[in-house]
Every structure is written in structure tokens, then in C-alpha cells.
Amino acid sequence: MVRAECTYHVVWATYRRQPCVDAAAERIIFQSIRERALKLGSRVMAVNGMPDHIHVVAQIPPTIALSEWIRQVKGVSSRDLNRANGLTSQKFAWQSGYGVFTVGLRGLPDVVRYVENQKSHHGAQTIIAAVEDIGDD
């Protein structure tokens, strides 16, 4: 039997970096991500973000392509938010791109803490630029 733990820190932004993810939208997006991840046999260890982007730390089995996992969780989260009555005044969408970083077991607690404290890091300007700048498309 082969045991593999593939842990990633994934970051993606709203379409045109529009700051449209408020607390109500976060609840729907984060729940959708967690539910889809579970269906894909993965485990979300942290999810959080800002009005224009989100971060997810997840263990994803090697049996699913990382790009497919990201496509599915992004897709279901935007679909679910668009179906929520009255939460968005216009159609919600994510940018097509994303940033992804592998996470080692030793660094995992620090990465999870960083994601869980996104709002504090942005407020105090203690962000890690390399994982925040995913480019614009």
C-alpha cells in the first residue's frame, strides 16, 4: 500500500480583483469549497481570504490532478454564490488563474496559521508577498 500526503497552499482572486467577497459571501464560498473537497477525497485544513482573493490549504490525493481539484472547487463556489438570493448584485466570478505552493509537514502549522489570520496580516501589512501576488488575468 502506498501512502501519499500532498498538501498545497492555493490562492486565487475574484474576477478583475473586485473586492466583492464579504462575510456573507465568505460563508457560502468556504462551505462550498469544503464540501466539494470532501467529495473529491481531500481535506481542507484552512480557508480564509480578503474581499478580492482567498487562500486554501488542502491535502489533495495524488489520484486527482491538482488543476482539476482547483477547477472544481472554484467552479462550485462561484456557482453556489451566484445561486444565493440577494447576495450579489452582479454575476460573481473568479479569475481564471491561481497560485499554488507545496507545503511540507514541518511548515504546515505556519501556513495554516497564516491563512487563518489573513485579515490580520493584511491589516498589519505582514503578508507574505510571494503567496499574495498571483498575477492578474
KEDO-155317 format. One line per 2 residues: number of its first residue (from 1); their letters; for each residue x negated, y negated, z negated of C-alpha. Coordinates in steps of 0.25 Angstrom, whole numbers, plus 5000, padded with zeros to 4 digits. Example, Ala and Ser with C-alpha at 12.3 -4.5 7.8 and 13.67 -1.06 7.14 Angstrom:
2
1> as> 4951/5018/4969  4945/5004/4971
REM end
This chain:
137
1> mv> 5000/5000/5000  4995/4986/5004
3> ra> 4997/4974/4994  4996/4961/5000
5> ec> 5000/4947/4994  4999/4936/5004
7> ty> 5002/4923/4997  5004/4910/5004
9> hv> 5006/4895/5002  5015/4890/5013
11> vw> 5018/4875/5015  5028/4869/5025
13> at> 5035/4856/5028  5048/4850/5031
15> yr> 5050/4846/5046  5043/4833/5048
17> rq> 5039/4833/5033  5053/4827/5030
19> pc> 5054/4826/5015  5067/4833/5014
21> vd> 5065/4845/5004  5072/4840/4991
23> aa> 5075/4848/4979  5088/4854/4984
25> ae> 5081/4858/4998  5070/4864/4990
27> ri> 5079/4873/4982  5085/4879/4995
29> if> 5071/4879/5003  5064/4886/4991
31> qs> 5075/4896/4989  5075/4900/5004
33> ir> 5060/4902/5004  5060/4911/4992
35> er> 5072/4919/4997  5066/4921/5011
37> al> 5052/4924/5006  5059/4935/4997
39> kl> 5066/4941/5009  5052/4941/5016
41> gs> 5046/4949/5005  5038/4937/5000
43> rv> 5037/4930/4987  5037/4914/4985
45> ma> 5028/4911/4974  5031/4896/4975
47> vn> 5039/4886/4983  5039/4871/4982
49> gm> 5037/4858/4990  5040/4844/4993
51> pd> 5050/4837/5001  5043/4839/5014
53> hi> 5036/4853/5012  5036/4866/5004
55> hv> 5026/4876/4999  5028/4891/4997
57> va> 5019/4901/4990  5023/4915/4994
59> qi> 5018/4929/4994  5021/4934/5008
61> pp> 5020/4949/5012  5010/4952/5023
63> ti> 5021/4959/5031  5027/4945/5035
65> al> 5020/4935/5043  5017/4922/5035
67> se> 5023/4914/5047  5035/4922/5047
69> wi> 5037/4920/5032  5035/4905/5033
71> rq> 5045/4904/5045  5056/4912/5037
73> vk> 5055/4904/5024  5054/4891/5031
75> gv> 5066/4894/5040  5075/4900/5029
77> ss> 5072/4888/5020  5075/4877/5031
79> rd> 5088/4885/5035  5093/4886/5021
81> ln> 5091/4872/5018  5098/4868/5031
83> ra> 5110/4876/5027  5111/4870/5013
85> ng> 5122/4860/5014  5119/4845/5012
87> lt> 5104/4847/5008  5098/4842/5021
89> sq> 5103/4830/5030  5096/4836/5042
91> kf> 5091/4849/5046  5079/4854/5037
93> aw> 5067/4860/5044  5053/4864/5041
95> qs> 5040/4860/5049  5036/4872/5058
97> gy> 5022/4873/5051  5017/4877/5038
99> gv> 5005/4878/5030  5001/4892/5023
101> ft> 4990/4895/5014  4986/4909/5008
103> vg> 4986/4910/4993  4977/4919/4985
105> lr> 4981/4925/4972  4971/4917/4963
107> gl> 4976/4904/4969  4991/4907/4969
109> pd> 4995/4901/4956  4989/4888/4960
111> vv> 4996/4888/4973  5009/4891/4967
113> ry> 5007/4880/4957  5004/4870/4968
115> ve> 5017/4874/4975  5026/4874/4963
117> nq> 5020/4860/4960  5022/4854/4974
119> ks> 5029/4841/4969  5019/4838/4958
121> hh> 5008/4840/4967  5014/4831/4978
123> ga> 5017/4820/4967  5003/4821/4961
125> qt> 4997/4822/4975  4989/4834/4970
127> ii> 4993/4842/4983  4984/4852/4990
129> aa> 4983/4845/5004  4979/4857/5011
131> ve> 4992/4864/5008  5001/4852/5009
133> di> 4997/4848/5023  5003/4858/5032
135> gd> 5004/4848/5044  5016/4843/5051
137> d> 5023/4848/5063
REM end
